[in-house]
């Protein structure tokens, strides 16, 4: 398989993985299942950080989450690349604030 930093190539690789295991017809593209898998991966990422595991462990878990995110876009039939750029455009317009000593970027809707 060609290794490329192109999103198109990565999307094709994840699609090939879905096709190989027939995710569409075997429950692998069910959204509830996919959310559970993403939560599991976030837990593994958290464990890497909080337990001081080596960087290669963290990179593997983040990569698992990235593959799940791309696969979720495939399963839900939306263009993740377009969604990414649309969201980045919105995020770049937002203000930042320090909240509890850490930077937050949000719409900061008043709760009054």
KOLMI-671560 format. One record per atom (N, C-alpha, C): x, y, z; atom name; residue number from 1; chain. Coordinates in steps of 0.1 Angstrom, whole numbers, plus 5000, padded with zeros to 4 digits. Layout:
% KOLMI-671560
<pt x="X" y="Y" z="Z" atom="CA" nr="NUM" kette="A"/>
...
This chain:
% KOLMI-671560
<pt x="5008" y="4988" z="5000" atom="N" nr="1" kette="A"/>
<pt x="5000" y="5000" z="5000" atom="CA" nr="1" kette="A"/>
<pt x="5009" y="5012" z="5000" atom="C" nr="1" kette="A"/>
<pt x="5006" y="5022" z="4991" atom="N" nr="2" kette="A"/>
<pt x="5013" y="5034" z="4991" atom="CA" nr="2" kette="A"/>
<pt x="5011" y="5042" z="5003" atom="C" nr="2" kette="A"/>
<pt x="5022" y="5047" z="5009" atom="N" nr="3" kette="A"/>
<pt x="5021" y="5056" z="5021" atom="CA" nr="3" kette="A"/>
<pt x="5022" y="5070" z="5016" atom="C" nr="3" kette="A"/>
<pt x="5011" y="5078" z="5019" atom="N" nr="4" kette="A"/>
<pt x="5010" y="5092" z="5015" atom="CA" nr="4" kette="A"/>
<pt x="5004" y="5100" z="5026" atom="C" nr="4" kette="A"/>
<pt x="5008" y="5113" z="5026" atom="N" nr="5" kette="A"/>
<pt x="5001" y="5121" z="5036" atom="CA" nr="5" kette="A"/>
<pt x="4989" y="5128" z="5030" atom="C" nr="5" kette="A"/>
<pt x="4984" y="5123" z="5019" atom="N" nr="6" kette="A"/>
<pt x="4972" y="5128" z="5013" atom="CA" nr="6" kette="A"/>
<pt x="4960" y="5122" z="5020" atom="C" nr="6" kette="A"/>
<pt x="4950" y="5130" z="5023" atom="N" nr="7" kette="A"/>
<pt x="4938" y="5125" z="5030" atom="CA" nr="7" kette="A"/>
<pt x="4931" y="5115" z="5021" atom="C" nr="7" kette="A"/>
<pt x="4931" y="5117" z="5008" atom="N" nr="8" kette="A"/>
<pt x="4924" y="5108" z="4999" atom="CA" nr="8" kette="A"/>
<pt x="4930" y="5094" z="5000" atom="C" nr="8" kette="A"/>
<pt x="4943" y="5093" z="5001" atom="N" nr="9" kette="A"/>
<pt x="4949" y="5080" z="5003" atom="CA" nr="9" kette="A"/>
<pt x="4946" y="5073" z="5016" atom="C" nr="9" kette="A"/>
<pt x="4946" y="5081" z="5027" atom="N" nr="10" kette="A"/>
<pt x="4942" y="5076" z="5040" atom="CA" nr="10" kette="A"/>
<pt x="4927" y="5071" z="5040" atom="C" nr="10" kette="A"/>
<pt x="4918" y="5079" z="5033" atom="N" nr="11" kette="A"/>
<pt x="4904" y="5076" z="5032" atom="CA" nr="11" kette="A"/>
<pt x="4903" y="5063" z="5025" atom="C" nr="11" kette="A"/>
<pt x="4910" y="5061" z="5014" atom="N" nr="12" kette="A"/>
<pt x="4909" y="5049" z="5006" atom="CA" nr="12" kette="A"/>
<pt x="4914" y="5037" z="5014" atom="C" nr="12" kette="A"/>
<pt x="4925" y="5039" z="5023" atom="N" nr="13" kette="A"/>
<pt x="4930" y="5028" z="5031" atom="CA" nr="13" kette="A"/>
<pt x="4919" y="5023" z="5041" atom="C" nr="13" kette="A"/>
<pt x="4913" y="5033" z="5048" atom="N" nr="14" kette="A"/>
<pt x="4902" y="5030" z="5058" atom="CA" nr="14" kette="A"/>
<pt x="4890" y="5023" z="5051" atom="C" nr="14" kette="A"/>
<pt x="4887" y="5028" z="5039" atom="N" nr="15" kette="A"/>
<pt x="4876" y="5022" z="5031" atom="CA" nr="15" kette="A"/>
<pt x="4879" y="5007" z="5028" atom="C" nr="15" kette="A"/>
<pt x="4892" y="5005" z="5024" atom="N" nr="16" kette="A"/>
<pt x="4896" y="4991" z="5021" atom="CA" nr="16" kette="A"/>
<pt x="4895" y="4982" z="5033" atom="C" nr="16" kette="A"/>
<pt x="4898" y="4988" z="5045" atom="N" nr="17" kette="A"/>
<pt x="4897" y="4980" z="5057" atom="CA" nr="17" kette="A"/>
<pt x="4883" y="4977" z="5060" atom="C" nr="17" kette="A"/>
<pt x="4874" y="4987" z="5058" atom="N" nr="18" kette="A"/>
<pt x="4859" y="4984" z="5060" atom="CA" nr="18" kette="A"/>
<pt x="4854" y="4974" z="5050" atom="C" nr="18" kette="A"/>
<pt x="4859" y="4975" z="5038" atom="N" nr="19" kette="A"/>
<pt x="4854" y="4965" z="5028" atom="CA" nr="19" kette="A"/>
<pt x="4860" y="4951" z="5031" atom="C" nr="19" kette="A"/>
<pt x="4872" y="4950" z="5035" atom="N" nr="20" kette="A"/>
<pt x="4879" y="4937" z="5038" atom="CA" nr="20" kette="A"/>
<pt x="4871" y="4929" z="5048" atom="C" nr="20" kette="A"/>
<pt x="4866" y="4937" z="5059" atom="N" nr="21" kette="A"/>
<pt x="4858" y="4930" z="5070" atom="CA" nr="21" kette="A"/>
<pt x="4843" y="4932" z="5068" atom="C" nr="21" kette="A"/>
<pt x="4839" y="4937" z="5057" atom="N" nr="22" kette="A"/>
<pt x="4824" y="4939" z="5054" atom="CA" nr="22" kette="A"/>
<pt x="4817" y="4946" z="5066" atom="C" nr="22" kette="A"/>
<pt x="4823" y="4957" z="5070" atom="N" nr="23" kette="A"/>
<pt x="4817" y="4964" z="5082" atom="CA" nr="23" kette="A"/>
<pt x="4803" y="4968" z="5079" atom="C" nr="23" kette="A"/>
<pt x="4800" y="4972" z="5067" atom="N" nr="24" kette="A"/>
<pt x="4786" y="4977" z="5064" atom="CA" nr="24" kette="A"/>
<pt x="4775" y="4967" z="5067" atom="C" nr="24" kette="A"/>
<pt x="4779" y="4954" z="5065" atom="N" nr="25" kette="A"/>
<pt x="4769" y="4943" z="5067" atom="CA" nr="25" kette="A"/>
<pt x="4771" y="4935" z="5079" atom="C" nr="25" kette="A"/>
<pt x="4781" y="4939" z="5088" atom="N" nr="26" kette="A"/>
<pt x="4783" y="4931" z="5100" atom="CA" nr="26" kette="A"/>
<pt x="4783" y="4939" z="5112" atom="C" nr="26" kette="A"/>
<pt x="4777" y="4951" z="5112" atom="N" nr="27" kette="A"/>
<pt x="4776" y="4959" z="5124" atom="CA" nr="27" kette="A"/>
<pt x="4787" y="4968" z="5127" atom="C" nr="27" kette="A"/>
<pt x="4798" y="4968" z="5119" atom="N" nr="28" kette="A"/>
<pt x="4810" y="4976" z="5121" atom="CA" nr="28" kette="A"/>
<pt x="4807" y="4991" z="5118" atom="C" nr="28" kette="A"/>
<pt x="4797" y="4994" z="5111" atom="N" nr="29" kette="A"/>
<pt x="4794" y="5008" z="5108" atom="CA" nr="29" kette="A"/>
<pt x="4782" y="5013" z="5116" atom="C" nr="29" kette="A"/>
<pt x="4777" y="5006" z="5126" atom="N" nr="30" kette="A"/>
<pt x="4767" y="5010" z="5135" atom="CA" nr="30" kette="A"/>
<pt x="4772" y="5022" z="5143" atom="C" nr="30" kette="A"/>
<pt x="4765" y="5033" z="5144" atom="N" nr="31" kette="A"/>
<pt x="4770" y="5045" z="5151" atom="CA" nr="31" kette="A"/>
<pt x="4771" y="5043" z="5166" atom="C" nr="31" kette="A"/>
<pt x="4762" y="5036" z="5172" atom="N" nr="32" kette="A"/>
<pt x="4763" y="5034" z="5187" atom="CA" nr="32" kette="A"/>
<pt x="4776" y="5026" z="5190" atom="C" nr="32" kette="A"/>
<pt x="4778" y="5016" z="5182" atom="N" nr="33" kette="A"/>
<pt x="4790" y="5007" z="5183" atom="CA" nr="33" kette="A"/>
<pt x="4803" y="5016" z="5181" atom="C" nr="33" kette="A"/>
<pt x="4803" y="5024" z="5171" atom="N" nr="34" kette="A"/>
<pt x="4814" y="5032" z="5168" atom="CA" nr="34" kette="A"/>
<pt x="4817" y="5042" z="5179" atom="C" nr="34" kette="A"/>
<pt x="4807" y="5048" z="5184" atom="N" nr="35" kette="A"/>
<pt x="4809" y="5058" z="5195" atom="CA" nr="35" kette="A"/>
<pt x="4815" y="5050" z="5207" atom="C" nr="35" kette="A"/>
<pt x="4811" y="5038" z="5210" atom="N" nr="36" kette="A"/>
<pt x="4816" y="5031" z="5221" atom="CA" nr="36" kette="A"/>
<pt x="4831" y="5028" z="5218" atom="C" nr="36" kette="A"/>
<pt x="4835" y="5024" z="5206" atom="N" nr="37" kette="A"/>
<pt x="4849" y="5022" z="5203" atom="CA" nr="37" kette="A"/>
<pt x="4857" y="5035" z="5204" atom="C" nr="37" kette="A"/>
<pt x="4851" y="5046" z="5200" atom="N" nr="38" kette="A"/>
<pt x="4859" y="5059" z="5202" atom="CA" nr="38" kette="A"/>
<pt x="4861" y="5062" z="5217" atom="C" nr="38" kette="A"/>
<pt x="4851" y="5060" z="5225" atom="N" nr="39" kette="A"/>
<pt x="4852" y="5062" z="5239" atom="CA" nr="39" kette="A"/>
<pt x="4863" y="5053" z="5245" atom="C" nr="39" kette="A"/>
<pt x="4863" y="5040" z="5240" atom="N" nr="40" kette="A"/>
<pt x="4874" y="5031" z="5245" atom="CA" nr="40" kette="A"/>
<pt x="4888" y="5036" z="5241" atom="C" nr="40" kette="A"/>
<pt x="4889" y="5041" z="5229" atom="N" nr="41" kette="A"/>
<pt x="4902" y="5047" z="5225" atom="CA" nr="41" kette="A"/>
<pt x="4906" y="5059" z="5233" atom="C" nr="41" kette="A"/>
<pt x="4896" y="5068" z="5236" atom="N" nr="42" kette="A"/>
<pt x="4899" y="5079" z="5244" atom="CA" nr="42" kette="A"/>
<pt x="4904" y="5075" z="5258" atom="C" nr="42" kette="A"/>
<pt x="4898" y="5064" z="5263" atom="N" nr="43" kette="A"/>
<pt x="4903" y="5059" z="5276" atom="CA" nr="43" kette="A"/>
<pt x="4917" y="5054" z="5275" atom="C" nr="43" kette="A"/>
<pt x="4921" y="5048" z="5264" atom="N" nr="44" kette="A"/>
<pt x="4934" y="5043" z="5262" atom="CA" nr="44" kette="A"/>
<pt x="4944" y="5054" z="5260" atom="C" nr="44" kette="A"/>
<pt x="4940" y="5065" z="5253" atom="N" nr="45" kette="A"/>
<pt x="4948" y="5077" z="5252" atom="CA" nr="45" kette="A"/>
<pt x="4950" y="5083" z="5266" atom="C" nr="45" kette="A"/>
<pt x="4940" y="5084" z="5274" atom="N" nr="46" kette="A"/>
<pt x="4941" y="5090" z="5287" atom="CA" nr="46" kette="A"/>
<pt x="4950" y="5081" z="5296" atom="C" nr="46" kette="A"/>
<pt x="4950" y="5068" z="5295" atom="N" nr="47" kette="A"/>
<pt x="4959" y="5060" z="5302" atom="CA" nr="47" kette="A"/>
<pt x="4973" y="5062" z="5298" atom="C" nr="47" kette="A"/>
<pt x="4976" y="5064" z="5285" atom="N" nr="48" kette="A"/>
<pt x="4989" y="5067" z="5281" atom="CA" nr="48" kette="A"/>
<pt x="4995" y="5080" z="5287" atom="C" nr="48" kette="A"/>
<pt x="4986" y="5090" z="5288" atom="N" nr="49" kette="A"/>
<pt x="4990" y="5103" z="5293" atom="CA" nr="49" kette="A"/>
<pt x="4992" y="5102" z="5308" atom="C" nr="49" kette="A"/>
<pt x="4982" y="5097" z="5315" atom="N" nr="50" kette="A"/>
<pt x="4982" y="5097" z="5329" atom="CA" nr="50" kette="A"/>
<pt x="4992" y="5087" z="5336" atom="C" nr="50" kette="A"/>
<pt x="4995" y="5077" z="5328" atom="N" nr="51" kette="A"/>
<pt x="5004" y="5067" z="5333" atom="CA" nr="51" kette="A"/>
<pt x="5018" y="5069" z="5328" atom="C" nr="51" kette="A"/>
<pt x="5020" y="5080" z="5320" atom="N" nr="52" kette="A"/>
<pt x="5034" y="5083" z="5315" atom="CA" nr="52" kette="A"/>
<pt x="5039" y="5072" z="5305" atom="C" nr="52" kette="A"/>
<pt x="5031" y="5066" z="5297" atom="N" nr="53" kette="A"/>
<pt x="5035" y="5056" z="5288" atom="CA" nr="53" kette="A"/>
<pt x="5044" y="5062" z="5277" atom="C" nr="53" kette="A"/>
<pt x="5052" y="5055" z="5270" atom="N" nr="54" kette="A"/>
<pt x="5061" y="5060" z="5259" atom="CA" nr="54" kette="A"/>
<pt x="5053" y="5067" z="5248" atom="C" nr="54" kette="A"/>
<pt x="5059" y="5076" z="5241" atom="N" nr="55" kette="A"/>
<pt x="5053" y="5083" z="5230" atom="CA" nr="55" kette="A"/>
<pt x="5047" y="5074" z="5219" atom="C" nr="55" kette="A"/>
<pt x="5054" y="5063" z="5217" atom="N" nr="56" kette="A"/>
<pt x="5049" y="5054" z="5206" atom="CA" nr="56" kette="A"/>
<pt x="5036" y="5048" z="5210" atom="C" nr="56" kette="A"/>
<pt x="5033" y="5046" z="5223" atom="N" nr="57" kette="A"/>
<pt x="5020" y="5041" z="5228" atom="CA" nr="57" kette="A"/>
<pt x="5009" y="5051" z="5225" atom="C" nr="57" kette="A"/>
<pt x="5012" y="5064" z="5229" atom="N" nr="58" kette="A"/>
<pt x="5003" y="5074" z="5227" atom="CA" nr="58" kette="A"/>
<pt x="5000" y="5076" z="5212" atom="C" nr="58" kette="A"/>
<pt x="5010" y="5076" z="5203" atom="N" nr="59" kette="A"/>
<pt x="5008" y="5078" z="5189" atom="CA" nr="59" kette="A"/>
<pt x="4999" y="5066" z="5183" atom="C" nr="59" kette="A"/>
<pt x="5001" y="5054" z="5188" atom="N" nr="60" kette="A"/>
<pt x="4993" y="5043" z="5183" atom="CA" nr="60" kette="A"/>
<pt x="4979" y="5045" z="5187" atom="C" nr="60" kette="A"/>
<pt x="4976" y="5049" z="5199" atom="N" nr="61" kette="A"/>
<pt x="4962" y="5051" z="5204" atom="CA" nr="61" kette="A"/>
<pt x="4955" y="5062" z="5197" atom="C" nr="61" kette="A"/>
<pt x="4963" y="5073" z="5195" atom="N" nr="62" kette="A"/>
<pt x="4957" y="5085" z="5187" atom="CA" nr="62" kette="A"/>
<pt x="4954" y="5081" z="5173" atom="C" nr="62" kette="A"/>
<pt x="4963" y="5072" z="5167" atom="N" nr="63" kette="A"/>
<pt x="4961" y="5068" z="5153" atom="CA" nr="63" kette="A"/>
<pt x="4948" y="5059" z="5153" atom="C" nr="63" kette="A"/>
<pt x="4946" y="5050" z="5163" atom="N" nr="64" kette="A"/>
<pt x="4934" y="5042" z="5163" atom="CA" nr="64" kette="A"/>
<pt x="4922" y="5051" z="5163" atom="C" nr="64" kette="A"/>
<pt x="4922" y="5062" z="5171" atom="N" nr="65" kette="A"/>
<pt x="4911" y="5071" z="5171" atom="CA" nr="65" kette="A"/>
<pt x="4909" y="5078" z="5158" atom="C" nr="65" kette="A"/>
<pt x="4920" y="5082" z="5152" atom="N" nr="66" kette="A"/>
<pt x="4919" y="5088" z="5139" atom="CA" nr="66" kette="A"/>
<pt x="4913" y="5079" z="5128" atom="C" nr="66" kette="A"/>
<pt x="4917" y="5066" z="5128" atom="N" nr="67" kette="A"/>
<pt x="4911" y="5057" z="5119" atom="CA" nr="67" kette="A"/>
<pt x="4896" y="5055" z="5122" atom="C" nr="67" kette="A"/>
<pt x="4892" y="5054" z="5134" atom="N" nr="68" kette="A"/>
<pt x="4878" y="5053" z="5138" atom="CA" nr="68" kette="A"/>
<pt x="4870" y="5066" z="5133" atom="C" nr="68" kette="A"/>
<pt x="4876" y="5077" z="5134" atom="N" nr="69" kette="A"/>
<pt x="4870" y="5090" z="5130" atom="CA" nr="69" kette="A"/>
<pt x="4868" y="5090" z="5115" atom="C" nr="69" kette="A"/>
<pt x="4878" y="5086" z="5108" atom="N" nr="70" kette="A"/>
<pt x="4877" y="5085" z="5093" atom="CA" nr="70" kette="A"/>
<pt x="4866" y="5075" z="5089" atom="C" nr="70" kette="A"/>
<pt x="4867" y="5063" z="5096" atom="N" nr="71" kette="A"/>
<pt x="4857" y="5053" z="5094" atom="CA" nr="71" kette="A"/>
<pt x="4843" y="5057" z="5097" atom="C" nr="71" kette="A"/>
<pt x="4841" y="5065" z="5107" atom="N" nr="72" kette="A"/>
<pt x="4828" y="5070" z="5111" atom="CA" nr="72" kette="A"/>
<pt x="4822" y="5079" z="5100" atom="C" nr="72" kette="A"/>
<pt x="4831" y="5087" z="5094" atom="N" nr="73" kette="A"/>
<pt x="4827" y="5096" z="5082" atom="CA" nr="73" kette="A"/>
<pt x="4823" y="5087" z="5071" atom="C" nr="73" kette="A"/>
<pt x="4830" y="5076" z="5068" atom="N" nr="74" kette="A"/>
<pt x="4826" y="5066" z="5058" atom="CA" nr="74" kette="A"/>
<pt x="4812" y="5060" z="5061" atom="C" nr="74" kette="A"/>
<pt x="4811" y="5056" z="5074" atom="N" nr="75" kette="A"/>
<pt x="4798" y="5049" z="5078" atom="CA" nr="75" kette="A"/>
<pt x="4786" y="5059" z="5077" atom="C" nr="75" kette="A"/>
<pt x="4788" y="5071" z="5081" atom="N" nr="76" kette="A"/>
<pt x="4777" y="5081" z="5081" atom="CA" nr="76" kette="A"/>
<pt x="4776" y="5088" z="5068" atom="C" nr="76" kette="A"/>
<pt x="4785" y="5085" z="5058" atom="N" nr="77" kette="A"/>
<pt x="4784" y="5090" z="5045" atom="CA" nr="77" kette="A"/>
<pt x="4785" y="5106" z="5045" atom="C" nr="77" kette="A"/>
<pt x="4795" y="5111" z="5051" atom="N" nr="78" kette="A"/>
<pt x="4798" y="5125" z="5050" atom="CA" nr="78" kette="A"/>
<pt x="4813" y="5128" z="5047" atom="C" nr="78" kette="A"/>
<pt x="4816" y="5139" z="5041" atom="N" nr="79" kette="A"/>
<pt x="4829" y="5142" z="5037" atom="CA" nr="79" kette="A"/>
<pt x="4837" y="5149" z="5048" atom="C" nr="79" kette="A"/>
<pt x="4845" y="5141" z="5055" atom="N" nr="80" kette="A"/>
<pt x="4852" y="5146" z="5067" atom="CA" nr="80" kette="A"/>
<pt x="4862" y="5157" z="5063" atom="C" nr="80" kette="A"/>
<pt x="4868" y="5157" z="5051" atom="N" nr="81" kette="A"/>
<pt x="4877" y="5167" z="5047" atom="CA" nr="81" kette="A"/>
<pt x="4869" y="5181" z="5046" atom="C" nr="81" kette="A"/>
<pt x="4858" y="5181" z="5040" atom="N" nr="82" kette="A"/>
<pt x="4850" y="5193" z="5039" atom="CA" nr="82" kette="A"/>
<pt x="4845" y="5197" z="5053" atom="C" nr="82" kette="A"/>
<pt x="4841" y="5188" z="5061" atom="N" nr="83" kette="A"/>
<pt x="4836" y="5191" z="5074" atom="CA" nr="83" kette="A"/>
<pt x="4847" y="5197" z="5083" atom="C" nr="83" kette="A"/>
<pt x="4859" y="5192" z="5081" atom="N" nr="84" kette="A"/>
<pt x="4871" y="5197" z="5088" atom="CA" nr="84" kette="A"/>
<pt x="4874" y="5212" z="5084" atom="C" nr="84" kette="A"/>
<pt x="4874" y="5215" z="5071" atom="N" nr="85" kette="A"/>
<pt x="4877" y="5228" z="5067" atom="CA" nr="85" kette="A"/>
<pt x="4866" y="5238" z="5071" atom="C" nr="85" kette="A"/>
<pt x="4853" y="5234" z="5070" atom="N" nr="86" kette="A"/>
<pt x="4842" y="5242" z="5074" atom="CA" nr="86" kette="A"/>
<pt x="4843" y="5245" z="5089" atom="C" nr="86" kette="A"/>
<pt x="4847" y="5235" z="5097" atom="N" nr="87" kette="A"/>
<pt x="4848" y="5237" z="5112" atom="CA" nr="87" kette="A"/>
<pt x="4860" y="5246" z="5115" atom="C" nr="87" kette="A"/>
<pt x="4871" y="5244" z="5108" atom="N" nr="88" kette="A"/>
<pt x="4883" y="5253" z="5110" atom="CA" nr="88" kette="A"/>
<pt x="4880" y="5267" z="5107" atom="C" nr="88" kette="A"/>
<pt x="4872" y="5270" z="5097" atom="N" nr="89" kette="A"/>
<pt x="4869" y="5283" z="5094" atom="CA" nr="89" kette="A"/>
<pt x="4861" y="5290" z="5105" atom="C" nr="89" kette="A"/>
<pt x="4852" y="5282" z="5111" atom="N" nr="90" kette="A"/>
<pt x="4844" y="5287" z="5123" atom="CA" nr="90" kette="A"/>
<pt x="4853" y="5289" z="5135" atom="C" nr="90" kette="A"/>
<pt x="4862" y="5279" z="5137" atom="N" nr="91" kette="A"/>
<pt x="4870" y="5280" z="5149" atom="CA" nr="91" kette="A"/>
<pt x="4880" y="5292" z="5149" atom="C" nr="91" kette="A"/>
<pt x="4884" y="5295" z="5137" atom="N" nr="92" kette="A"/>
<pt x="4893" y="5307" z="5135" atom="CA" nr="92" kette="A"/>
<pt x="4887" y="5320" z="5138" atom="C" nr="92" kette="A"/>
<pt x="4873" y="5320" z="5138" atom="N" nr="93" kette="A"/>
<pt x="4866" y="5332" z="5141" atom="CA" nr="93" kette="A"/>
<pt x="4863" y="5334" z="5156" atom="C" nr="93" kette="A"/>
<pt x="4865" y="5324" z="5163" atom="N" nr="94" kette="A"/>
<pt x="4862" y="5324" z="5178" atom="CA" nr="94" kette="A"/>
<pt x="4872" y="5331" z="5186" atom="C" nr="94" kette="A"/>
<pt x="4868" y="5336" z="5197" atom="N" nr="95" kette="A"/>
<pt x="4876" y="5342" z="5207" atom="CA" nr="95" kette="A"/>
<pt x="4882" y="5331" z="5217" atom="C" nr="95" kette="A"/>
<pt x="4892" y="5334" z="5224" atom="N" nr="96" kette="A"/>
<pt x="4897" y="5325" z="5234" atom="CA" nr="96" kette="A"/>
<pt x="4897" y="5332" z="5248" atom="C" nr="96" kette="A"/>
<pt x="4896" y="5324" z="5258" atom="N" nr="97" kette="A"/>
<pt x="4896" y="5329" z="5272" atom="CA" nr="97" kette="A"/>
<pt x="4904" y="5319" z="5280" atom="C" nr="97" kette="A"/>
<pt x="4909" y="5324" z="5291" atom="N" nr="98" kette="A"/>
<pt x="4915" y="5316" z="5301" atom="CA" nr="98" kette="A"/>
<pt x="4904" y="5311" z="5311" atom="C" nr="98" kette="A"/>
<pt x="4902" y="5298" z="5312" atom="N" nr="99" kette="A"/>
<pt x="4892" y="5292" z="5321" atom="CA" nr="99" kette="A"/>
<pt x="4900" y="5283" z="5330" atom="C" nr="99" kette="A"/>
<pt x="4899" y="5285" z="5343" atom="N" nr="100" kette="A"/>
<pt x="4906" y="5277" z="5353" atom="CA" nr="100" kette="A"/>
<pt x="4921" y="5275" z="5349" atom="C" nr="100" kette="A"/>
<pt x="4927" y="5285" z="5344" atom="N" nr="101" kette="A"/>
<pt x="4941" y="5285" z="5342" atom="CA" nr="101" kette="A"/>
<pt x="4945" y="5279" z="5328" atom="C" nr="101" kette="A"/>
<pt x="4935" y="5276" z="5320" atom="N" nr="102" kette="A"/>
<pt x="4939" y="5270" z="5307" atom="CA" nr="102" kette="A"/>
<pt x="4931" y="5277" z="5296" atom="C" nr="102" kette="A"/>
<pt x="4937" y="5277" z="5284" atom="N" nr="103" kette="A"/>
<pt x="4930" y="5284" z="5273" atom="CA" nr="103" kette="A"/>
<pt x="4918" y="5276" z="5268" atom="C" nr="103" kette="A"/>
<pt x="4908" y="5283" z="5265" atom="N" nr="104" kette="A"/>
<pt x="4896" y="5277" z="5259" atom="CA" nr="104" kette="A"/>
<pt x="4892" y="5286" z="5247" atom="C" nr="104" kette="A"/>
<pt x="4888" y="5279" z="5236" atom="N" nr="105" kette="A"/>
<pt x="4883" y="5286" z="5224" atom="CA" nr="105" kette="A"/>
<pt x="4869" y="5281" z="5222" atom="C" nr="105" kette="A"/>
<pt x="4860" y="5290" z="5223" atom="N" nr="106" kette="A"/>
<pt x="4846" y="5287" z="5222" atom="CA" nr="106" kette="A"/>
<pt x="4837" y="5298" z="5218" atom="C" nr="106" kette="A"/>
<pt x="4824" y="5296" z="5216" atom="N" nr="107" kette="A"/>
<pt x="4815" y="5306" z="5213" atom="CA" nr="107" kette="A"/>
<pt x="4811" y="5314" z="5226" atom="C" nr="107" kette="A"/>
<pt x="4814" y="5309" z="5238" atom="N" nr="108" kette="A"/>
<pt x="4812" y="5315" z="5250" atom="CA" nr="108" kette="A"/>
<pt x="4798" y="5322" z="5251" atom="C" nr="108" kette="A"/>
<pt x="4788" y="5314" z="5249" atom="N" nr="109" kette="A"/>
<pt x="4774" y="5319" z="5251" atom="CA" nr="109" kette="A"/>
<pt x="4772" y="5322" z="5266" atom="C" nr="109" kette="A"/>
<pt x="4767" y="5334" z="5268" atom="N" nr="110" kette="A"/>
<pt x="4763" y="5337" z="5282" atom="CA" nr="110" kette="A"/>
<pt x="4752" y="5329" z="5287" atom="C" nr="110" kette="A"/>
<pt x="4753" y="5325" z="5299" atom="N" nr="111" kette="A"/>
<pt x="4742" y="5316" z="5305" atom="CA" nr="111" kette="A"/>
<pt x="4731" y="5324" z="5312" atom="C" nr="111" kette="A"/>
<pt x="4731" y="5338" z="5310" atom="N" nr="112" kette="A"/>
<pt x="4721" y="5346" z="5317" atom="CA" nr="112" kette="A"/>
<pt x="4708" y="5346" z="5310" atom="C" nr="112" kette="A"/>
